Amino acid sequence: MLQELQVVVSSVLTLFLLMGVGFFFGKKGMLSNETLSQMSRILLYVVIPTKMIDSFQVERTSALDQELLTAFLTLIGLYGLYVLLSFLLFRRQPEERRGVLRFSAVYGNVSFMGIPLIQSVLGDQALMVAAMGMAIFNLFTWSHGIALIGGKSSASVKKVVLNPAAVGFVLALALFLLQLRLPGPVASSIGYLGSLNTPLAMVIVGGQMAHTGIAAAFRMRQLYATSAIKLLLLPFLTIAVLLPFRLDPLIFTALVILAACPTAGSTSLFCQSLGKDTSIAALQITLSTLLCIVTLPMTTLLAQLLRA
């Protein structure tokens, strides 16, 4: 429990320090909304796909193949369940806000919060499960997620198939299955671009927060409801669904951790890129990230105890 708490607290502090950089420059007028929109496009179209490719540049084994197939099928089923759940949420909220809150409630910060915690608790052997989680997350956010925030007209078959996350995932998986290693300079470039994922995303969120009011996050009841769904209901639902299948403890715990992550930073990034109001998204990210200091270690420990 102490180890998990230390990892989460350390991750959250790092997150907020990075957000602080964006917040400072936003307050000083050096990060305009137009600049933030341009940075968001770089993150969504370049950084995330390269991060995925870099994560899959590992040695292939039969055990890893089976692990990835199990994780893939389970994640597809879980996100399908989350999508169904989202349609039941926040029906009384205005349409513009409803989609953002639904997105915030079902899509978590799997890249920054999930991967470090999984690596610390479960070791490097679980990183591929985390990478698969990031891939499926991106596939769903670019289809269901983008429709929630931007409306059905924002989503299309073309975007689902040709969005940066889908292209990056297919390329990463092809390289992994064929065991093709990228040449040195290319691999280094891919690695450097992928490493921008966390700092760039958090600087953008911090800049967006500078154009809102942080104190407002603690005065909006719907944000507490959204956080409760994301940090408690979703992981407990995941546990209840997965327990009867008796999955490998490593996969089970990793998937519960991914479900328990706070609201994804991409919530505000999609709002920014689609020209929607980012204030609710930025405030929800802030509140859920603060609250996860308590909920995430507890959920992780519960998952480990149930599949010990």
C-alpha positions as CSV (number, residue, x, y, z in Angstrom):
1,M,0.0,0.0,0.0
2,L,2.8,2.4,0.9
3,Q,4.6,1.8,-2.4
4,E,1.5,2.4,-4.5
5,L,0.8,5.6,-2.5
6,Q,4.3,6.8,-3.1
7,V,4.1,6.2,-6.8
8,V,0.7,7.9,-7.2
9,V,1.7,10.9,-5.1
10,S,5.0,11.3,-7.0
11,S,3.1,11.0,-10.3
12,V,0.6,13.6,-9.3
13,L,3.2,16.0,-8.1
14,T,5.1,15.7,-11.4
15,L,1.8,16.2,-13.3
16,F,1.0,19.4,-11.4
17,L,4.5,20.8,-11.8
18,L,4.3,20.3,-15.5
19,M,0.8,21.8,-15.5
20,G,2.2,24.7,-13.5
21,V,4.6,25.6,-16.4
22,G,1.6,25.9,-18.8
23,F,-0.4,27.8,-16.2
24,F,2.4,30.3,-15.6
25,F,2.9,31.1,-19.3
26,G,-0.9,31.2,-19.8
27,K,-1.3,33.7,-17.1
28,K,1.5,35.8,-18.5
29,G,-0.2,35.9,-21.9
30,M,2.5,33.8,-23.6
31,L,0.2,30.8,-24.3
32,S,-2.9,32.0,-26.3
33,N,-5.9,29.8,-27.1
34,E,-4.6,29.7,-30.7
35,T,-1.2,28.5,-29.6
36,L,-2.8,25.9,-27.3
37,S,-4.9,24.6,-30.2
38,Q,-1.8,24.3,-32.4
39,M,0.1,22.4,-29.7
40,S,-2.9,20.1,-29.2
41,R,-2.8,19.1,-32.9
42,I,0.9,18.2,-32.6
43,L,0.2,16.0,-29.6
44,L,-2.8,14.3,-31.1
45,Y,-1.4,13.8,-34.6
46,V,2.3,13.2,-34.0
47,V,3.3,12.5,-30.4
48,I,0.6,9.9,-29.4
49,P,1.2,7.7,-32.5
50,T,4.9,7.7,-32.0
51,K,4.5,6.9,-28.3
52,M,2.5,3.8,-29.3
53,I,5.1,2.7,-31.9
54,D,7.9,3.1,-29.4
55,S,6.1,1.0,-26.7
56,F,5.7,-1.9,-29.1
57,Q,9.4,-2.1,-30.0
58,V,10.1,-5.2,-27.9
59,E,10.9,-8.9,-28.3
60,R,8.0,-11.1,-29.3
61,T,7.3,-14.4,-27.4
62,S,4.4,-16.8,-27.5
63,A,3.5,-15.9,-23.9
64,L,3.5,-12.2,-24.8
65,D,1.3,-13.0,-27.8
66,Q,-1.3,-14.7,-25.6
67,E,-1.1,-12.0,-23.0
68,L,-1.7,-9.2,-25.6
69,L,-4.6,-11.1,-27.2
70,T,-6.3,-11.6,-23.8
71,A,-5.7,-7.9,-23.0
72,F,-7.0,-6.8,-26.4
73,L,-10.2,-8.7,-26.3
74,T,-10.9,-7.8,-22.6
75,L,-10.2,-4.2,-23.2
76,I,-12.6,-4.1,-26.2
77,G,-15.3,-5.6,-24.1
78,L,-14.6,-3.2,-21.2
79,Y,-14.7,-0.1,-23.3
80,G,-17.8,-1.3,-25.0
81,L,-19.4,-1.5,-21.5
82,Y,-18.1,1.9,-20.7
83,V,-19.7,3.3,-23.9
84,L,-23.0,1.8,-22.9
85,L,-22.7,3.3,-19.4
86,S,-21.9,6.7,-20.8
87,F,-25.3,7.0,-22.4
88,L,-27.0,6.7,-19.0
89,L,-25.0,9.6,-17.5
90,F,-25.8,13.3,-17.1
91,R,-29.0,13.3,-19.1
92,R,-30.2,16.5,-17.5
93,Q,-27.1,18.5,-18.4
94,P,-27.1,20.8,-21.4
95,E,-26.0,19.1,-24.6
96,E,-22.7,21.0,-24.8
97,R,-21.7,20.1,-21.3
98,R,-23.2,16.6,-21.3
99,G,-20.7,15.2,-23.8
100,V,-17.7,16.6,-22.0
101,L,-18.9,15.1,-18.7
102,R,-19.6,11.8,-20.2
103,F,-16.1,11.7,-21.8
104,S,-14.6,12.7,-18.5
105,A,-16.4,9.9,-16.7
106,V,-15.3,7.0,-18.9
107,Y,-11.9,7.9,-20.3
108,G,-8.9,8.1,-17.9
109,N,-5.3,9.3,-18.0
110,V,-3.9,5.8,-18.8
111,S,-0.7,7.1,-20.3
112,F,0.7,9.2,-17.5
113,M,-1.0,7.8,-14.4
114,G,-1.7,4.2,-15.5
115,I,1.6,3.2,-17.0
116,P,4.0,4.4,-14.2
117,L,1.8,2.8,-11.5
118,I,1.5,-0.5,-13.5
119,Q,5.3,-0.6,-14.0
120,S,6.0,0.0,-10.3
121,V,3.4,-2.4,-8.9
122,L,3.6,-5.2,-11.6
123,G,7.0,-4.8,-13.1
124,D,8.2,-4.3,-16.7
125,Q,6.4,-7.5,-17.9
126,A,3.1,-5.7,-17.5
127,L,4.1,-2.7,-19.7
128,M,2.8,-4.3,-22.9
129,V,-0.7,-4.7,-21.3
130,A,-0.5,-1.0,-20.4
131,A,0.6,-0.1,-24.0
132,M,-2.4,-2.2,-25.4
133,G,-4.6,-0.2,-23.0
134,M,-3.3,3.0,-24.4
135,A,-3.9,1.8,-27.9
136,I,-7.5,0.7,-27.3
137,F,-8.2,3.9,-25.3
138,N,-7.1,6.0,-28.3
139,L,-9.1,4.0,-30.8
140,F,-12.3,4.6,-28.7
141,T,-11.6,8.2,-28.0
142,W,-11.2,8.9,-31.7
143,S,-14.5,7.3,-32.4
144,H,-16.9,7.4,-29.5
145,G,-15.1,10.1,-27.6
146,I,-14.9,12.6,-30.4
147,A,-18.6,12.1,-31.1
148,L,-19.4,12.8,-27.5
149,I,-17.6,16.1,-27.5
150,G,-18.0,17.3,-31.1
151,G,-21.3,15.6,-32.0
152,K,-22.0,12.8,-34.4
153,S,-20.9,14.9,-37.3
154,S,-17.3,15.0,-35.9
155,A,-17.0,11.2,-36.1
156,S,-16.8,9.2,-39.2
157,V,-15.6,5.8,-40.5
158,K,-12.7,7.6,-42.1
159,K,-11.7,9.2,-38.7
160,V,-12.0,5.8,-36.9
161,V,-9.8,4.0,-39.5
162,L,-7.4,6.8,-40.4
163,N,-7.1,8.7,-37.2
164,P,-3.5,9.1,-35.8
165,A,-4.1,6.6,-33.0
166,A,-5.4,3.9,-35.3
167,V,-2.6,4.4,-37.8
168,G,0.0,4.4,-35.1
169,F,-1.5,1.3,-33.5
170,V,-1.6,-0.7,-36.7
171,L,1.9,0.3,-37.6
172,A,3.2,-0.5,-34.1
173,L,1.4,-3.9,-34.1
174,A,2.7,-4.8,-37.6
175,L,6.3,-4.0,-36.5
176,F,5.9,-6.0,-33.4
177,L,4.3,-9.1,-35.1
178,L,7.0,-9.1,-37.9
179,Q,9.7,-8.3,-35.3
180,L,11.0,-5.4,-37.4
181,R,13.2,-3.0,-35.5
182,L,13.4,0.5,-36.6
183,P,16.9,1.8,-37.7
184,G,18.8,3.6,-35.0
185,P,18.2,7.2,-36.1
186,V,14.5,6.5,-36.8
187,A,14.1,4.7,-33.5
188,S,15.7,7.5,-31.6
189,S,13.5,10.1,-33.3
190,I,10.4,8.0,-32.6
191,G,11.5,7.7,-28.9
192,Y,12.1,11.4,-28.5
193,L,8.8,12.4,-30.0
194,G,6.9,9.8,-27.9
195,S,8.6,11.1,-24.8
196,L,6.9,14.5,-25.3
197,N,3.5,12.8,-24.5
198,T,3.3,13.6,-20.8
199,P,5.1,17.1,-20.7
200,L,3.4,18.5,-23.7
201,A,-0.1,17.3,-22.7
202,M,0.2,18.7,-19.2
203,V,1.6,22.1,-20.3
204,I,-1.4,22.4,-22.6
205,V,-3.8,21.5,-19.8
206,G,-2.0,24.0,-17.5
207,G,-2.3,26.7,-20.2
208,Q,-6.1,26.0,-20.5
209,M,-6.5,26.2,-16.7
210,A,-4.9,29.7,-16.8
211,H,-7.9,30.8,-18.9
212,T,-10.4,29.4,-16.4
213,G,-10.5,29.5,-12.6
214,I,-9.1,26.7,-10.5
215,A,-11.2,27.5,-7.5
216,A,-14.3,26.8,-9.6
217,A,-13.5,23.1,-9.6
218,F,-14.3,22.8,-5.9
219,R,-17.7,24.6,-6.3
220,M,-19.3,22.5,-9.1
221,R,-21.3,19.5,-7.9
222,Q,-21.3,17.8,-11.2
223,L,-17.5,17.6,-11.2
224,Y,-17.6,15.6,-7.9
225,A,-20.2,13.3,-9.4
226,T,-18.1,12.8,-12.5
227,S,-15.0,12.1,-10.4
228,A,-17.0,9.6,-8.3
229,I,-18.0,7.7,-11.4
230,K,-14.5,7.8,-12.9
231,L,-12.5,7.0,-9.8
232,L,-14.9,4.6,-7.9
233,L,-17.8,3.3,-10.0
234,L,-15.8,2.5,-13.1
235,P,-13.0,0.5,-11.4
236,F,-15.5,-1.3,-9.1
237,L,-17.6,-2.2,-12.2
238,T,-14.5,-3.5,-13.9
239,I,-13.6,-5.7,-10.9
240,A,-17.1,-7.1,-10.8
241,V,-17.1,-7.9,-14.5
242,L,-13.6,-9.4,-14.6
243,L,-13.5,-11.5,-11.4
244,P,-15.6,-14.4,-12.8
245,F,-13.2,-14.9,-15.7
246,R,-10.3,-15.6,-13.4
247,L,-7.8,-13.7,-15.5
248,D,-4.1,-13.8,-14.9
249,P,-3.5,-11.6,-11.8
250,L,-1.1,-9.4,-13.7
251,I,-3.6,-8.7,-16.5
252,F,-6.5,-8.3,-14.0
253,T,-4.6,-5.8,-11.8
254,A,-3.3,-3.8,-14.8
255,L,-6.8,-3.5,-16.3
256,V,-8.3,-2.3,-12.9
257,I,-5.5,0.3,-12.6
258,L,-6.3,1.6,-16.1
259,A,-10.0,1.8,-15.2
260,A,-9.2,3.7,-12.0
261,C,-7.1,6.5,-13.5
262,P,-8.4,10.1,-13.3
263,T,-9.9,11.9,-16.2
264,A,-7.8,11.9,-19.3
265,G,-5.8,15.0,-20.3
266,S,-7.1,14.4,-23.8
267,T,-10.6,15.6,-22.6
268,S,-9.5,19.2,-22.8
269,L,-7.3,18.5,-25.8
270,F,-10.3,17.3,-27.8
271,C,-12.3,20.3,-26.6
272,Q,-9.5,22.5,-27.7
273,S,-9.1,20.9,-31.2
274,L,-12.9,20.8,-31.8
275,G,-13.4,24.5,-30.8
276,K,-15.4,23.6,-27.7
277,D,-15.2,25.2,-24.2
278,T,-12.2,23.8,-22.3
279,S,-13.0,25.2,-18.9
280,I,-15.2,22.3,-17.6
281,A,-12.7,19.7,-19.0
282,A,-9.7,21.4,-17.4
283,L,-11.4,21.8,-14.0
284,Q,-12.5,18.1,-14.1
285,I,-9.0,16.9,-14.9
286,T,-7.7,19.0,-11.9
287,L,-10.3,17.7,-9.4
288,S,-10.1,14.0,-10.4
289,T,-6.3,14.1,-10.4
290,L,-6.3,15.5,-6.9
291,L,-8.9,13.0,-5.6
292,C,-7.1,10.0,-7.2
293,I,-4.3,10.4,-4.6
294,V,-6.7,8.6,-2.2
295,T,-8.7,6.4,-4.6
296,L,-6.0,5.0,-6.9
297,P,-3.8,3.3,-4.3
298,M,-6.9,1.8,-2.6
299,T,-8.3,0.4,-5.9
300,T,-4.9,-1.0,-6.8
301,L,-4.5,-2.7,-3.4
302,L,-8.1,-4.1,-3.7
303,A,-7.3,-5.6,-7.1
304,Q,-4.2,-7.3,-5.9
305,L,-5.9,-8.7,-2.8
306,L,-8.8,-10.1,-4.9
307,R,-6.5,-11.9,-7.3
308,A,-3.7,-12.8,-5.0
